């Protein structure tokens, strides 16, 4: 057999072995809940959301929008959403993001203000910066729905 043919076989075998190994990994590995743990599990997330609420009330860029809302419901639903998004054992049962924020006419400044307040609330709760960044990254795909783009 020619050397180039042997090399091709070896390369094909390595690719197949890699595919089998990654397939097995995805079949057997546990879901990644490391971010959820970094956030202090559901209790830690609930504390962050509580502090976020205080910051929202004090923030003139966004507090008008939140006037009259059901605070307990917002707290429960946002906590569940962040818990689920971070890989925790929660199931978000609140309203659908696009529909809920549709009539609010949320601006980029307001979206960023909320993200900024969430970061501040995480700071206050000593969430490591890496975990803050990981959570923000998971929220970014919601941007077009919330901004209604
Ligand atoms: C990453 C950004 C955001 C996320 C993940 C988010 C998520 C949520 C969630 C989970 C709820 C509760 C849903 C429910 O109770 O069914 C909610 C409600 C609400 N959101 Fe957002 N939101 C975001 C940005 C914003 C922004 C920027 C504003 C306005 C400045 C806003 C205004 C509101 C208001 C006013 C409510 C309460 C509505 C009501 O109860 O009638 N949200 N949001």
Backbone and ligand atoms as CSV (ligand in chain L), in Angstrom:
chain,resi,resn,atom,element,x,y,z
A,1,UNK,N,N,0.848,-1.205,0.000
A,1,UNK,CA,C,0.000,0.000,0.000
A,1,UNK,C,C,0.882,1.254,0.000
A,2,UNK,N,N,0.481,2.242,-0.755
A,2,UNK,CA,C,1.301,3.463,-0.810
A,2,UNK,C,C,1.162,4.264,0.486
A,3,UNK,N,N,2.236,4.998,0.783
A,3,UNK,CA,C,2.279,5.770,2.033
A,3,UNK,C,C,1.117,6.755,2.125
A,4,UNK,N,N,0.809,7.404,0.969
A,4,UNK,CA,C,-0.276,8.406,0.999
A,4,UNK,C,C,-1.626,7.749,1.316
A,5,UNK,N,N,-1.822,6.499,0.814
A,5,UNK,CA,C,-3.090,5.791,1.082
A,5,UNK,C,C,-3.175,5.451,2.572
A,6,UNK,N,N,-2.033,4.989,3.145
A,6,UNK,CA,C,-2.023,4.652,4.581
A,6,UNK,C,C,-2.356,5.896,5.402
A,7,UNK,N,N,-1.752,7.019,4.997
A,7,UNK,CA,C,-2.005,8.286,5.731
A,7,UNK,C,C,-3.490,8.632,5.691
A,8,UNK,N,N,-4.101,8.404,4.518
A,8,UNK,CA,C,-5.531,8.710,4.379
A,8,UNK,C,C,-6.377,7.844,5.310
A,9,UNK,N,N,-6.026,6.533,5.377
A,9,UNK,CA,C,-6.761,5.620,6.261
A,9,UNK,C,C,-6.638,6.067,7.723
A,10,UNK,N,N,-5.379,6.400,8.103
A,10,UNK,CA,C,-5.140,6.811,9.491
A,10,UNK,C,C,-5.961,8.058,9.818
A,11,UNK,N,N,-5.966,9.025,8.878
A,11,UNK,CA,C,-6.712,10.260,9.110
A,11,UNK,C,C,-8.201,9.956,9.250
A,12,UNK,N,N,-8.724,9.062,8.363
A,12,UNK,CA,C,-10.152,8.724,8.419
A,12,UNK,C,C,-10.484,8.047,9.747
A,13,UNK,N,N,-9.583,7.133,10.191
A,13,UNK,CA,C,-9.823,6.445,11.469
A,13,UNK,C,C,-9.857,7.430,12.636
A,14,UNK,N,N,-8.928,8.425,12.580
A,14,UNK,CA,C,-8.869,9.404,13.672
A,14,UNK,C,C,-10.144,10.242,13.713
A,15,UNK,N,N,-10.635,10.620,12.526
A,15,UNK,CA,C,-11.863,11.428,12.485
A,15,UNK,C,C,-13.029,10.618,13.056
A,16,UNK,N,N,-13.100,9.306,12.651
A,16,UNK,CA,C,-14.198,8.465,13.140
A,16,UNK,C,C,-14.117,8.301,14.658
A,17,UNK,N,N,-12.873,8.086,15.164
A,17,UNK,CA,C,-12.709,7.921,16.615
A,17,UNK,C,C,-13.165,9.189,17.342
A,18,UNK,N,N,-12.824,10.336,16.760
A,18,UNK,CA,C,-13.212,11.622,17.363
A,18,UNK,C,C,-14.715,11.772,17.400
A,19,UNK,N,N,-15.369,11.383,16.285
A,19,UNK,CA,C,-16.831,11.512,16.224
A,19,UNK,C,C,-17.500,10.617,17.260
A,20,UNK,N,N,-16.988,9.361,17.382
A,20,UNK,CA,C,-17.561,8.428,18.362
A,20,UNK,C,C,-17.375,8.993,19.766
A,21,UNK,N,N,-16.138,9.489,20.041
A,21,UNK,CA,C,-15.861,10.001,21.387
A,21,UNK,C,C,-16.775,11.185,21.715
A,22,UNK,N,N,-16.940,12.127,20.764
A,22,UNK,CA,C,-17.770,13.292,21.087
A,22,UNK,C,C,-19.231,12.878,21.198
A,23,UNK,N,N,-19.663,11.901,20.393
A,23,UNK,CA,C,-21.032,11.393,20.490
A,23,UNK,C,C,-21.279,10.800,21.856
A,24,UNK,N,N,-20.313,10.005,22.355
A,24,UNK,CA,C,-20.476,9.367,23.664
A,24,UNK,C,C,-20.548,10.430,24.737
A,25,UNK,N,N,-19.681,11.457,24.587
A,25,UNK,CA,C,-19.655,12.505,25.599
A,25,UNK,C,C,-21.019,13.174,25.726
A,26,UNK,N,N,-21.617,13.512,24.536
A,26,UNK,CA,C,-22.880,14.232,24.619
A,26,UNK,C,C,-23.997,13.307,25.122
A,27,UNK,N,N,-23.823,11.983,24.941
A,27,UNK,CA,C,-24.854,11.078,25.441
A,27,UNK,C,C,-24.799,10.944,26.951
A,28,UNK,N,N,-23.548,10.954,27.490
A,28,UNK,CA,C,-23.415,10.620,28.899
A,28,UNK,C,C,-23.144,11.796,29.822
A,29,UNK,N,N,-22.688,12.963,29.257
A,29,UNK,CA,C,-22.296,14.024,30.182
A,29,UNK,C,C,-23.534,14.704,30.775
A,30,UNK,N,N,-23.391,15.188,31.996
A,30,UNK,CA,C,-24.474,15.907,32.682
A,30,UNK,C,C,-24.617,17.277,32.040
A,31,UNK,N,N,-25.823,17.896,32.108
A,31,UNK,CA,C,-25.940,19.272,31.605
A,31,UNK,C,C,-25.024,20.191,32.408
A,32,UNK,N,N,-24.495,21.241,31.730
A,32,UNK,CA,C,-23.530,22.122,32.385
A,32,UNK,C,C,-24.270,23.108,33.297
A,33,UNK,N,N,-24.145,22.894,34.610
A,33,UNK,CA,C,-24.804,23.813,35.543
A,33,UNK,C,C,-23.778,24.673,36.289
A,34,UNK,N,N,-22.572,24.807,35.702
A,34,UNK,CA,C,-21.513,25.529,36.423
A,34,UNK,C,C,-21.862,27.010,36.627
A,35,UNK,N,N,-22.527,27.625,35.645
A,35,UNK,CA,C,-22.901,29.034,35.813
A,35,UNK,C,C,-23.942,29.171,36.934
A,36,UNK,N,N,-24.908,28.252,36.938
A,36,UNK,CA,C,-25.939,28.246,37.991
A,36,UNK,C,C,-25.278,28.171,39.379
A,37,UNK,N,N,-24.273,27.320,39.506
A,37,UNK,CA,C,-23.580,27.183,40.799
A,37,UNK,C,C,-22.825,28.465,41.127
A,38,UNK,N,N,-22.166,29.063,40.101
A,38,UNK,CA,C,-21.423,30.323,40.323
A,38,UNK,C,C,-22.344,31.450,40.793
A,39,UNK,N,N,-23.603,31.392,40.358
A,39,UNK,CA,C,-24.564,32.450,40.730
A,39,UNK,C,C,-25.164,32.203,42.120
A,40,UNK,N,N,-24.800,31.081,42.728
A,40,UNK,CA,C,-25.314,30.797,44.076
A,40,UNK,C,C,-26.659,30.089,44.057
A,41,UNK,N,N,-26.892,29.328,42.988
A,41,UNK,CA,C,-28.132,28.559,42.824
A,41,UNK,C,C,-29.365,29.484,42.870
A,42,UNK,N,N,-30.546,28.893,43.040
A,42,UNK,CA,C,-31.758,29.727,42.906
A,42,UNK,C,C,-31.815,30.822,43.969
A,43,UNK,N,N,-31.353,30.509,45.184
A,43,UNK,CA,C,-31.390,31.510,46.265
A,43,UNK,C,C,-30.491,32.703,45.923
A,44,UNK,N,N,-29.312,32.422,45.369
A,44,UNK,CA,C,-28.388,33.495,44.979
A,44,UNK,C,C,-28.980,34.336,43.867
A,45,UNK,N,N,-29.615,33.683,42.899
A,45,UNK,CA,C,-30.227,34.413,41.779
A,45,UNK,C,C,-31.388,35.269,42.298
A,46,UNK,N,N,-32.167,34.717,43.238
A,46,UNK,CA,C,-33.301,35.471,43.804
A,46,UNK,C,C,-32.794,36.749,44.494
A,47,UNK,N,N,-31.654,36.663,45.180
A,47,UNK,CA,C,-31.081,37.865,45.817
A,47,UNK,C,C,-30.660,38.892,44.779
A,48,UNK,N,N,-30.052,38.417,43.682
A,48,UNK,CA,C,-29.635,39.327,42.610
A,48,UNK,C,C,-30.860,40.042,42.032
A,49,UNK,N,N,-31.930,39.283,41.788
A,49,UNK,CA,C,-33.137,39.872,41.184
A,49,UNK,C,C,-33.771,40.877,42.151
A,50,UNK,N,N,-33.723,40.579,43.444
A,50,UNK,CA,C,-34.279,41.540,44.428
A,50,UNK,C,C,-33.499,42.859,44.354
A,51,UNK,N,N,-32.160,42.765,44.333
A,51,UNK,CA,C,-31.353,43.991,44.263
A,51,UNK,C,C,-31.536,44.696,42.919
A,52,UNK,N,N,-31.756,43.906,41.865
A,52,UNK,CA,C,-32.037,44.509,40.560
A,52,UNK,C,C,-33.317,45.362,40.641
A,53,UNK,N,N,-34.304,44.846,41.336
A,53,UNK,CA,C,-35.569,45.587,41.475
A,53,UNK,C,C,-35.352,46.942,42.143
A,54,UNK,N,N,-34.544,46.972,43.211
A,54,UNK,CA,C,-34.272,48.254,43.882
A,54,UNK,C,C,-33.573,49.216,42.919
A,55,UNK,N,N,-32.644,48.685,42.131
A,55,UNK,CA,C,-31.903,49.540,41.187
A,55,UNK,C,C,-32.825,50.077,40.095
A,56,UNK,N,N,-33.760,49.222,39.644
A,56,UNK,CA,C,-34.704,49.654,38.597
A,56,UNK,C,C,-35.546,50.826,39.114
A,57,UNK,N,N,-36.036,50.678,40.349
A,57,UNK,CA,C,-36.895,51.722,40.930
A,57,UNK,C,C,-36.159,53.063,40.999
A,58,UNK,N,N,-34.837,53.005,41.239
A,58,UNK,CA,C,-34.046,54.247,41.361
A,58,UNK,C,C,-33.537,54.781,40.023
A,59,UNK,N,N,-33.755,54.044,38.946
A,59,UNK,CA,C,-33.139,54.409,37.667
A,59,UNK,C,C,-34.158,55.130,36.769
A,60,UNK,N,N,-33.933,56.429,36.618
A,60,UNK,CA,C,-34.903,57.254,35.873
A,60,UNK,C,C,-34.959,56.906,34.384
A,61,UNK,N,N,-33.979,56.173,33.883
A,61,UNK,CA,C,-34.004,55.797,32.466
A,61,UNK,C,C,-35.099,54.754,32.206
A,62,UNK,N,N,-35.453,53.978,33.244
A,62,UNK,CA,C,-36.383,52.858,33.001
A,62,UNK,C,C,-37.542,52.737,33.993
A,63,UNK,N,N,-37.483,53.444,35.135
A,63,UNK,CA,C,-38.479,53.134,36.174
A,63,UNK,C,C,-39.929,53.433,35.775
A,64,UNK,N,N,-40.125,54.378,34.852
A,64,UNK,CA,C,-41.499,54.683,34.397
A,64,UNK,C,C,-42.184,53.430,33.844
A,65,UNK,N,N,-41.401,52.646,33.066
A,65,UNK,CA,C,-41.966,51.460,32.396
A,65,UNK,C,C,-42.494,50.443,33.405
A,66,UNK,N,N,-41.824,50.404,34.578
A,66,UNK,CA,C,-42.137,49.345,35.537
A,66,UNK,C,C,-43.228,49.736,36.528
A,67,UNK,N,N,-43.724,50.972,36.422
A,67,UNK,CA,C,-44.756,51.434,37.368
A,67,UNK,C,C,-46.001,50.550,37.256
A,68,UNK,N,N,-46.514,50.117,38.404
A,68,UNK,CA,C,-47.767,49.362,38.418
A,68,UNK,C,C,-47.621,47.877,38.147
A,69,UNK,N,N,-46.394,47.397,37.982
A,69,UNK,CA,C,-46.260,45.951,37.690
A,69,UNK,C,C,-46.418,45.133,38.974
A,70,UNK,N,N,-46.681,43.843,38.799
A,70,UNK,CA,C,-46.792,42.916,39.920
A,70,UNK,C,C,-45.363,42.500,40.309
A,71,UNK,N,N,-44.862,43.099,41.409
A,71,UNK,CA,C,-43.454,42.932,41.779
A,71,UNK,C,C,-43.119,41.469,42.099
A,72,UNK,N,N,-44.008,40.802,42.850
A,72,UNK,CA,C,-43.741,39.401,43.249
A,72,UNK,C,C,-43.679,38.502,42.021
A,73,UNK,N,N,-44.571,38.749,41.083
A,73,UNK,CA,C,-44.604,37.928,39.861
A,73,UNK,C,C,-43.337,38.156,39.019
A,74,UNK,N,N,-42.944,39.430,38.900
A,74,UNK,CA,C,-41.729,39.760,38.142
A,74,UNK,C,C,-40.524,39.074,38.798
A,75,UNK,N,N,-40.461,39.164,40.129
A,75,UNK,CA,C,-39.336,38.580,40.854
A,75,UNK,C,C,-39.274,37.063,40.626
A,76,UNK,N,N,-40.419,36.406,40.749
A,76,UNK,CA,C,-40.448,34.940,40.589
A,76,UNK,C,C,-40.077,34.548,39.153
A,77,UNK,N,N,-40.682,35.238,38.194
A,77,UNK,CA,C,-40.466,34.836,36.804
A,77,UNK,C,C,-39.052,35.139,36.309
A,78,UNK,N,N,-38.524,36.309,36.673
A,78,UNK,CA,C,-37.153,36.614,36.218
A,78,UNK,C,C,-36.147,35.678,36.914
A,79,UNK,N,N,-36.393,35.353,38.175
A,79,UNK,CA,C,-35.508,34.423,38.882
A,79,UNK,C,C,-35.523,33.064,38.188
A,80,UNK,N,N,-36.708,32.567,37.855
A,80,UNK,CA,C,-36.803,31.277,37.153
A,80,UNK,C,C,-36.120,31.332,35.793
A,81,UNK,N,N,-36.302,32.457,35.103
A,81,UNK,CA,C,-35.709,32.572,33.761
A,81,UNK,C,C,-34.181,32.525,33.847
A,82,UNK,N,N,-33.609,33.293,34.785
A,82,UNK,CA,C,-32.146,33.329,34.908
A,82,UNK,C,C,-31.625,31.988,35.417
A,83,UNK,N,N,-32.403,31.348,36.284
A,83,UNK,CA,C,-32.044,30.022,36.798
A,83,UNK,C,C,-31.975,29.021,35.629
A,84,UNK,N,N,-33.003,29.025,34.803
A,84,UNK,CA,C,-33.041,28.093,33.662
A,84,UNK,C,C,-31.913,28.402,32.668
A,85,UNK,N,N,-31.760,29.695,32.346
A,85,UNK,CA,C,-30.724,30.092,31.372
A,85,UNK,C,C,-29.310,29.751,31.846
A,86,UNK,N,N,-29.123,29.717,33.167
A,86,UNK,CA,C,-27.779,29.436,33.687
A,86,UNK,C,C,-27.548,27.942,33.872
A,87,UNK,N,N,-28.533,27.126,33.482
A,87,UNK,CA,C,-28.350,25.671,33.554
A,87,UNK,C,C,-28.905,25.059,34.830
A,88,UNK,N,N,-29.708,25.830,35.564
A,88,UNK,CA,C,-30.285,25.322,36.812
A,88,UNK,C,C,-31.572,24.534,36.574
A,89,UNK,N,N,-32.080,23.896,37.657
A,89,UNK,CA,C,-33.243,23.014,37.520
A,89,UNK,C,C,-34.580,23.755,37.611
A,90,UNK,N,N,-34.705,24.879,36.903
A,90,UNK,CA,C,-35.948,25.652,36.964
A,90,UNK,C,C,-36.584,25.664,35.583
A,91,UNK,N,N,-37.864,25.971,35.576
A,91,UNK,CA,C,-38.550,26.090,34.290
A,91,UNK,C,C,-39.280,27.430,34.262
A,92,UNK,N,N,-38.901,28.289,33.326
A,92,UNK,CA,C,-39.546,29.605,33.208
A,92,UNK,C,C,-40.995,29.411,32.781
A,93,UNK,N,N,-41.924,29.972,33.555
A,93,UNK,CA,C,-43.337,29.804,33.192
A,93,UNK,C,C,-44.020,31.168,33.009
A,94,UNK,N,N,-43.196,32.223,32.833
A,94,UNK,CA,C,-43.757,33.561,32.620
A,94,UNK,C,C,-44.174,33.751,31.174
A,95,UNK,N,N,-44.504,34.985,30.854
A,95,UNK,CA,C,-44.969,35.294,29.500
A,95,UNK,C,C,-43.832,35.279,28.482
A,96,UNK,N,N,-44.218,35.137,27.233
A,96,UNK,CA,C,-43.247,35.058,26.142
A,96,UNK,C,C,-42.591,36.447,25.959
A,97,UNK,N,N,-41.268,36.479,25.808
A,97,UNK,CA,C,-40.499,37.727,25.824
A,97,UNK,C,C,-40.956,38.762,24.783
A,98,UNK,N,N,-41.124,38.322,23.530
A,98,UNK,CA,C,-41.445,39.275,22.454
A,98,UNK,C,C,-42.798,39.929,22.693
A,99,UNK,N,N,-43.777,39.056,23.007
A,99,UNK,CA,C,-45.141,39.542,23.223
A,99,UNK,C,C,-45.194,40.490,24.426
A,100,UNK,N,N,-44.542,40.075,25.521
A,100,UNK,CA,C,-44.575,40.838,26.770
A,100,UNK,C,C,-44.004,42.245,26.616
A,101,UNK,N,N,-42.868,42.358,25.884
A,101,UNK,CA,C,-42.204,43.658,25.790
A,101,UNK,C,C,-42.636,44.461,24.563
A,102,UNK,N,N,-43.550,43.888,23.760
A,102,UNK,CA,C,-43.874,44.468,22.457
A,102,UNK,C,C,-44.316,45.937,22.519
A,103,UNK,N,N,-45.255,46.226,23.403
A,103,UNK,CA,C,-45.846,47.567,23.390
A,103,UNK,C,C,-45.005,48.593,24.154
A,104,UNK,N,N,-43.876,48.164,24.703
A,104,UNK,CA,C,-43.125,49.063,25.591
A,104,UNK,C,C,-42.216,50.037,24.842
A,105,UNK,N,N,-41.936,49.748,23.579
A,105,UNK,CA,C,-41.059,50.625,22.794
A,105,UNK,C,C,-39.699,50.817,23.452
A,106,UNK,N,N,-39.118,49.715,23.884
A,106,UNK,CA,C,-37.843,49.772,24.624
A,106,UNK,C,C,-36.710,50.231,23.696
A,107,UNK,N,N,-35.916,51.202,24.184
A,107,UNK,CA,C,-34.801,51.727,23.388
A,107,UNK,C,C,-33.520,50.974,23.744
A,108,UNK,N,N,-32.480,51.197,22.926
A,108,UNK,CA,C,-31.174,50.589,23.228
A,108,UNK,C,C,-30.667,51.068,24.585
A,109,UNK,N,N,-30.842,52.371,24.843
A,109,UNK,CA,C,-30.391,52.941,26.120
A,109,UNK,C,C,-31.065,52.206,27.280
A,110,UNK,N,N,-32.368,51.928,27.122
A,110,UNK,CA,C,-33.104,51.262,28.203
A,110,UNK,C,C,-32.669,49.799,28.349
A,111,UNK,N,N,-32.452,49.141,27.217
A,111,UNK,CA,C,-31.973,47.750,27.289
A,111,UNK,C,C,-30.630,47.714,28.013
A,112,UNK,N,N,-29.739,48.633,27.621
A,112,UNK,CA,C,-28.409,48.664,28.249
A,112,UNK,C,C,-28.498,49.037,29.720
A,113,UNK,N,N,-29.464,49.920,30.054
A,113,UNK,CA,C,-29.633,50.322,31.462
A,113,UNK,C,C,-30.014,49.104,32.305
A,114,UNK,N,N,-30.886,48.261,31.755
A,114,UNK,CA,C,-31.284,47.080,32.516
A,114,UNK,C,C,-30.109,46.120,32.686
A,115,UNK,N,N,-29.335,45.945,31.603
A,115,UNK,CA,C,-28.159,45.062,31.677
A,115,UNK,C,C,-27.153,45.604,32.699
A,116,UNK,N,N,-26.976,46.938,32.673
A,116,UNK,CA,C,-26.046,47.581,33.612
A,116,UNK,C,C,-26.497,47.347,35.062
A,117,UNK,N,N,-27.783,47.503,35.305
A,117,UNK,CA,C,-28.314,47.286,36.660
A,117,UNK,C,C,-28.172,45.829,37.086
A,118,UNK,N,N,-28.344,44.924,36.132
A,118,UNK,CA,C,-28.170,43.505,36.463
A,118,UNK,C,C,-26.716,43.238,36.874
A,119,UNK,N,N,-25.778,43.855,36.148
A,119,UNK,CA,C,-24.361,43.692,36.493
A,119,UNK,C,C,-24.094,44.267,37.889
A,120,UNK,N,N,-24.650,45.449,38.159
A,120,UNK,CA,C,-24.467,46.061,39.486
A,120,UNK,C,C,-25.041,45.163,40.586
A,121,UNK,N,N,-26.211,44.585,40.319
A,121,UNK,CA,C,-26.840,43.702,41.319
A,121,UNK,C,C,-25.968,42.458,41.538
A,122,UNK,N,N,-25.355,41.965,40.479
A,122,UNK,CA,C,-24.462,40.803,40.640
A,122,UNK,C,C,-23.218,41.198,41.424
A,123,UNK,N,N,-22.681,42.401,41.142
A,123,UNK,CA,C,-21.535,42.926,41.899
A,123,UNK,C,C,-21.869,42.946,43.388
A,124,UNK,N,N,-23.039,43.513,43.701
A,124,UNK,CA,C,-23.460,43.645,45.107
A,124,UNK,C,C,-23.531,42.286,45.788
A,125,UNK,N,N,-23.793,41.241,44.986
A,125,UNK,CA,C,-23.918,39.895,45.556
A,125,UNK,C,C,-22.644,39.066,45.367
A,126,UNK,N,N,-21.552,39.747,45.055
A,126,UNK,CA,C,-20.222,39.114,44.934
A,126,UNK,C,C,-20.186,37.971,43.919
A,127,UNK,N,N,-20.950,38.119,42.845
A,127,UNK,CA,C,-20.876,37.136,41.760
A,127,UNK,C,C,-19.577,37.403,41.000
A,128,UNK,N,N,-18.749,36.376,40.763
A,128,UNK,CA,C,-17.495,36.604,40.048
A,128,UNK,C,C,-17.727,37.207,38.647
A,129,UNK,N,N,-16.783,38.048,38.215
A,129,UNK,CA,C,-16.933,38.729,36.921
A,129,UNK,C,C,-17.116,37.744,35.764
A,130,UNK,N,N,-16.421,36.620,35.819
A,130,UNK,CA,C,-16.565,35.629,34.730
A,130,UNK,C,C,-18.016,35.160,34.655
A,131,UNK,N,N,-18.638,34.953,35.807
A,131,UNK,CA,C,-20.033,34.491,35.821
A,131,UNK,C,C,-20.963,35.607,35.331
A,132,UNK,N,N,-20.656,36.856,35.702
A,132,UNK,CA,C,-21.464,37.992,35.221
A,132,UNK,C,C,-21.460,38.002,33.693
A,133,UNK,N,N,-20.259,37.866,33.139
A,133,UNK,CA,C,-20.132,37.907,31.673
A,133,UNK,C,C,-20.848,36.739,31.011
A,134,UNK,N,N,-20.763,35.571,31.640
A,134,UNK,CA,C,-21.425,34.384,31.067
A,134,UNK,C,C,-22.936,34.581,31.044
A,135,UNK,N,N,-23.484,35.169,32.109
A,135,UNK,CA,C,-24.937,35.363,32.152
A,135,UNK,C,C,-25.377,36.392,31.103
A,136,UNK,N,N,-24.638,37.497,31.024
A,136,UNK,CA,C,-24.985,38.530,30.032
A,136,UNK,C,C,-24.951,37.921,28.617
A,137,UNK,N,N,-23.954,37.094,28.370
A,137,UNK,CA,C,-23.832,36.457,27.044
A,137,UNK,C,C,-25.075,35.607,26.736
A,138,UNK,N,N,-25.611,34.953,27.762
A,138,UNK,CA,C,-26.796,34.114,27.531
A,138,UNK,C,C,-28.077,34.939,27.378
A,139,UNK,N,N,-28.035,36.185,27.862
A,139,UNK,CA,C,-29.220,37.048,27.723
A,139,UNK,C,C,-29.248,37.753,26.371
A,140,UNK,N,N,-28.066,37.932,25.777
A,140,UNK,CA,C,-27.993,38.718,24.537
A,140,UNK,C,C,-28.885,38.194,23.405
A,141,UNK,N,N,-29.045,36.866,23.252
A,141,UNK,CA,C,-29.949,36.402,22.184
A,141,UNK,C,C,-31.395,36.881,22.357
A,142,UNK,N,N,-31.758,37.347,23.557
A,142,UNK,CA,C,-33.132,37.836,23.778
A,142,UNK,C,C,-33.304,39.276,23.283
A,143,UNK,N,N,-32.174,39.930,22.988
A,143,UNK,CA,C,-32.193,41.353,22.603
A,143,UNK,C,C,-33.207,41.672,21.485
A,144,UNK,N,N,-33.200,40.940,20.348
A,144,UNK,CA,C,-34.141,41.307,19.277
A,144,UNK,C,C,-35.603,41.178,19.706
A,145,UNK,N,N,-35.920,40.224,20.577
A,145,UNK,CA,C,-37.308,40.071,21.033
A,145,UNK,C,C,-37.704,41.225,21.946
A,146,UNK,N,N,-36.800,41.585,22.857
A,146,UNK,CA,C,-37.122,42.623,23.843
A,146,UNK,C,C,-37.172,44.008,23.185
A,147,UNK,N,N,-36.262,44.236,22.235
A,147,UNK,CA,C,-36.247,45.514,21.503
A,147,UNK,C,C,-37.297,45.536,20.396
A,148,UNK,N,N,-37.909,44.361,20.175
A,148,UNK,CA,C,-38.932,44.192,19.149
A,148,UNK,C,C,-38.400,44.569,17.777
A,149,UNK,N,N,-37.264,43.982,17.414
A,149,UNK,CA,C,-36.651,44.276,16.110
A,149,UNK,C,C,-37.137,43.290,15.064
L,1,LIG,C1,C,-32.210,41.218,29.104
L,1,LIG,C2,C,-33.230,42.001,29.225
L,1,LIG,C3,C,-34.574,41.614,29.800
L,1,LIG,C4,C,-35.038,40.418,30.269
L,1,LIG,C5,C,-34.313,39.088,30.327
L,1,LIG,C6,C,-36.393,40.635,30.719
L,1,LIG,C7,C,-37.179,39.666,31.285
L,1,LIG,C8,C,-38.406,39.889,31.842
L,1,LIG,C9,C,-39.196,38.907,32.564
L,1,LIG,C10,C,-38.781,37.471,32.806
L,1,LIG,C11,C,-40.325,39.500,32.974
L,1,LIG,C12,C,-41.476,38.851,33.777
L,1,LIG,C13,C,-42.407,38.118,32.844
L,1,LIG,C14,C,-43.718,37.690,33.476
L,1,LIG,O1,O,-43.994,38.036,34.632
L,1,LIG,O2,O,-44.494,37.002,32.799
L,1,LIG,C15,C,-40.263,40.861,32.512
L,1,LIG,C16,C,-41.256,41.796,32.757
L,1,LIG,C17,C,-41.132,43.122,32.448
L,1,LIG,N1,N,-40.142,43.710,31.714
L,1,LIG,FE1,FE,-38.500,42.810,30.987
L,1,LIG,N2,N,-36.743,41.936,30.506
L,1,LIG,C18,C,-35.656,42.577,29.957
L,1,LIG,C19,C,-35.557,43.894,29.603
L,1,LIG,C20,C,-36.500,44.836,29.878
L,1,LIG,C21,C,-36.349,46.262,29.652
L,1,LIG,C22,C,-35.091,46.904,29.055
L,1,LIG,C23,C,-37.491,46.850,30.061
L,1,LIG,C24,C,-37.883,48.294,30.053
L,1,LIG,C25,C,-37.067,49.275,30.207
L,1,LIG,C26,C,-38.371,45.814,30.553
L,1,LIG,C27,C,-39.612,46.011,31.067
L,1,LIG,C28,C,-40.390,45.054,31.669
L,1,LIG,C29,C,-41.624,45.352,32.387
L,1,LIG,C30,C,-42.260,46.726,32.572
L,1,LIG,C31,C,-42.106,44.134,32.871
L,1,LIG,C32,C,-43.363,43.913,33.714
L,1,LIG,C33,C,-44.558,43.785,32.834
L,1,LIG,C34,C,-45.821,43.482,33.622
L,1,LIG,O3,O,-45.773,42.742,34.611
L,1,LIG,O4,O,-46.855,43.948,33.192
L,1,LIG,N3,N,-37.740,44.599,30.412
L,1,LIG,N4,N,-39.111,41.075,31.820
